[in-house]
Amino acid sequence: MILVDVQSWPAAHLPHAYLEPPFYAPSLDLYVAFNDPRPRSGWLLTDGHAPNAANGLMGWTGRLWAEDRALVASGGGQLLCRRVPQPR
């Protein structure tokens, strides 16, 4: 569940990280489906996507893959995207 949830903010933030935008985005909701658990997998690949963001809200989806290409889990949610107050 954690490996699906932590994809949310990086899915939208990473393309803009070089700008160091002063934003934070706590999760409003989280949905995770456990498709095919692979507890003995040597590694897991996360694949996050944030297709839309507007008016302080950001939607996202994420998938978790095992080394044998099995879909372990999938999910999504919404974030509340707000500017971090800057000191005066």
KEMI-292002 format. One record per residue (C-alpha): residue number from 1; residue in one letter; chain; y, x, z. Coordinates in Angstrom, 3 decimals. Last residue first. Example, Ala and Ser with C-alpha at 12.3 -4.5 7.8 and 13.67 -1.06 7.14 Angstrom:
2
<pt num="2" residuo="S" cadena="A" v="-1.060" u="13.670" w="7.140"/>
<pt num="1" residuo="A" cadena="A" v="-4.500" u="12.300" w="7.800"/>
***
This chain:
88
<pt num="88" residuo="R" cadena="A" v="37.509" u="8.621" w="4.836"/>
<pt num="87" residuo="P" cadena="A" v="33.745" u="8.872" w="5.162"/>
<pt num="86" residuo="Q" cadena="A" v="31.833" u="7.290" w="2.275"/>
<pt num="85" residuo="P" cadena="A" v="29.982" u="4.002" w="2.764"/>
<pt num="84" residuo="V" cadena="A" v="26.602" u="4.115" w="0.958"/>
<pt num="83" residuo="R" cadena="A" v="26.678" u="1.762" w="-2.020"/>
<pt num="82" residuo="R" cadena="A" v="24.134" u="-1.059" w="-1.920"/>
<pt num="81" residuo="C" cadena="A" v="20.950" u="-1.923" w="-3.814"/>
<pt num="80" residuo="L" cadena="A" v="18.783" u="-4.624" w="-2.225"/>
<pt num="79" residuo="L" cadena="A" v="15.336" u="-3.985" w="-3.624"/>
<pt num="78" residuo="Q" cadena="A" v="12.810" u="-6.319" w="-5.254"/>
<pt num="77" residuo="G" cadena="A" v="9.069" u="-6.199" w="-5.532"/>
<pt num="76" residuo="G" cadena="A" v="6.094" u="-4.964" w="-7.410"/>
<pt num="75" residuo="G" cadena="A" v="2.405" u="-4.338" w="-7.311"/>
<pt num="74" residuo="S" cadena="A" v="-0.635" u="-2.673" w="-8.749"/>
<pt num="73" residuo="A" cadena="A" v="-3.618" u="-0.973" w="-7.143"/>
<pt num="72" residuo="V" cadena="A" v="-6.566" u="1.283" w="-8.023"/>
<pt num="71" residuo="L" cadena="A" v="-6.426" u="1.069" w="-11.819"/>
<pt num="70" residuo="A" cadena="A" v="-9.315" u="3.287" w="-12.879"/>
<pt num="69" residuo="R" cadena="A" v="-8.416" u="6.325" w="-14.998"/>
<pt num="68" residuo="D" cadena="A" v="-11.197" u="8.546" w="-13.501"/>
<pt num="67" residuo="E" cadena="A" v="-8.497" u="10.445" w="-11.586"/>
<pt num="66" residuo="A" cadena="A" v="-7.377" u="7.242" w="-9.886"/>
<pt num="65" residuo="W" cadena="A" v="-4.319" u="5.183" w="-10.922"/>
<pt num="64" residuo="L" cadena="A" v="-1.641" u="3.427" w="-8.840"/>
<pt num="63" residuo="R" cadena="A" v="0.699" u="0.982" w="-10.524"/>
<pt num="62" residuo="G" cadena="A" v="4.279" u="-0.029" w="-9.852"/>
<pt num="61" residuo="T" cadena="A" v="6.737" u="-2.775" w="-10.679"/>
<pt num="60" residuo="W" cadena="A" v="10.457" u="-3.007" w="-9.975"/>
<pt num="59" residuo="G" cadena="A" v="13.341" u="-5.445" w="-9.630"/>
<pt num="58" residuo="M" cadena="A" v="16.765" u="-4.261" w="-8.472"/>
<pt num="57" residuo="L" cadena="A" v="19.443" u="-6.333" w="-6.766"/>
<pt num="56" residuo="G" cadena="A" v="23.085" u="-5.413" w="-6.075"/>
<pt num="55" residuo="N" cadena="A" v="24.584" u="-7.508" w="-8.875"/>
<pt num="54" residuo="A" cadena="A" v="22.276" u="-6.076" w="-11.509"/>
<pt num="53" residuo="A" cadena="A" v="19.111" u="-4.023" w="-11.853"/>
<pt num="52" residuo="N" cadena="A" v="16.326" u="-4.484" w="-14.383"/>
<pt num="51" residuo="P" cadena="A" v="13.235" u="-2.792" w="-15.771"/>
<pt num="50" residuo="A" cadena="A" v="12.408" u="-0.600" w="-12.761"/>
<pt num="49" residuo="H" cadena="A" v="9.082" u="1.086" w="-13.536"/>
<pt num="48" residuo="G" cadena="A" v="6.770" u="3.062" w="-11.260"/>
<pt num="47" residuo="D" cadena="A" v="3.550" u="4.883" w="-12.231"/>
<pt num="46" residuo="T" cadena="A" v="1.782" u="6.611" w="-9.353"/>
<pt num="45" residuo="L" cadena="A" v="-1.176" u="8.917" w="-10.039"/>
<pt num="44" residuo="L" cadena="A" v="-3.886" u="9.397" w="-7.418"/>
<pt num="43" residuo="W" cadena="A" v="-5.904" u="12.534" w="-6.683"/>
<pt num="42" residuo="G" cadena="A" v="-9.435" u="13.636" w="-5.768"/>
<pt num="41" residuo="S" cadena="A" v="-10.691" u="10.029" w="-5.789"/>
<pt num="40" residuo="R" cadena="A" v="-13.134" u="9.363" w="-2.948"/>
<pt num="39" residuo="P" cadena="A" v="-11.407" u="6.199" w="-1.665"/>
<pt num="38" residuo="R" cadena="A" v="-11.329" u="4.615" w="-5.150"/>
<pt num="37" residuo="P" cadena="A" v="-10.198" u="1.006" w="-4.653"/>
<pt num="36" residuo="D" cadena="A" v="-10.399" u="-1.188" w="-7.779"/>
<pt num="35" residuo="N" cadena="A" v="-7.657" u="-3.825" w="-8.086"/>
<pt num="34" residuo="F" cadena="A" v="-5.876" u="-3.895" w="-4.750"/>
<pt num="33" residuo="A" cadena="A" v="-2.951" u="-6.195" w="-5.449"/>
<pt num="32" residuo="V" cadena="A" v="0.364" u="-5.314" w="-3.801"/>
<pt num="31" residuo="Y" cadena="A" v="3.480" u="-7.499" w="-3.439"/>
<pt num="30" residuo="L" cadena="A" v="6.563" u="-6.215" w="-1.653"/>
<pt num="29" residuo="D" cadena="A" v="9.790" u="-7.870" w="-0.616"/>
<pt num="28" residuo="L" cadena="A" v="13.379" u="-7.039" w="0.263"/>
<pt num="27" residuo="S" cadena="A" v="12.920" u="-3.290" w="0.061"/>
<pt num="26" residuo="P" cadena="A" v="15.826" u="-1.113" w="1.208"/>
<pt num="25" residuo="A" cadena="A" v="17.987" u="0.451" w="-1.504"/>
<pt num="24" residuo="Y" cadena="A" v="20.477" u="3.185" w="-0.710"/>
<pt num="23" residuo="F" cadena="A" v="23.288" u="4.332" w="-2.960"/>
<pt num="22" residuo="P" cadena="A" v="25.715" u="7.266" w="-3.141"/>
<pt num="21" residuo="P" cadena="A" v="24.828" u="8.394" w="-6.673"/>
<pt num="20" residuo="E" cadena="A" v="23.783" u="12.059" w="-6.839"/>
<pt num="19" residuo="L" cadena="A" v="24.617" u="12.328" w="-10.564"/>
<pt num="18" residuo="Y" cadena="A" v="21.438" u="14.375" w="-11.152"/>
<pt num="17" residuo="A" cadena="A" v="19.527" u="11.521" w="-9.514"/>
<pt num="16" residuo="H" cadena="A" v="20.353" u="9.082" w="-12.339"/>
<pt num="15" residuo="P" cadena="A" v="16.977" u="8.953" w="-14.137"/>
<pt num="14" residuo="L" cadena="A" v="15.317" u="9.365" w="-10.707"/>
<pt num="13" residuo="H" cadena="A" v="16.999" u="6.357" w="-9.048"/>
<pt num="12" residuo="A" cadena="A" v="15.349" u="3.395" w="-10.749"/>
<pt num="11" residuo="A" cadena="A" v="11.641" u="4.202" w="-10.364"/>
<pt num="10" residuo="P" cadena="A" v="12.469" u="6.468" w="-7.411"/>
<pt num="9" residuo="W" cadena="A" v="13.545" u="3.394" w="-5.378"/>
<pt num="8" residuo="S" cadena="A" v="10.370" u="1.335" w="-5.904"/>
<pt num="7" residuo="Q" cadena="A" v="7.590" u="3.913" w="-6.156"/>
<pt num="6" residuo="V" cadena="A" v="7.360" u="4.223" w="-2.364"/>
<pt num="5" residuo="D" cadena="A" v="5.823" u="0.737" w="-2.140"/>
<pt num="4" residuo="V" cadena="A" v="2.783" u="1.488" w="-4.330"/>
<pt num="3" residuo="L" cadena="A" v="1.806" u="4.618" w="-2.405"/>
<pt num="2" residuo="I" cadena="A" v="2.419" u="2.798" w="0.889"/>
<pt num="1" residuo="M" cadena="A" v="0.000" u="0.000" w="0.000"/>
***
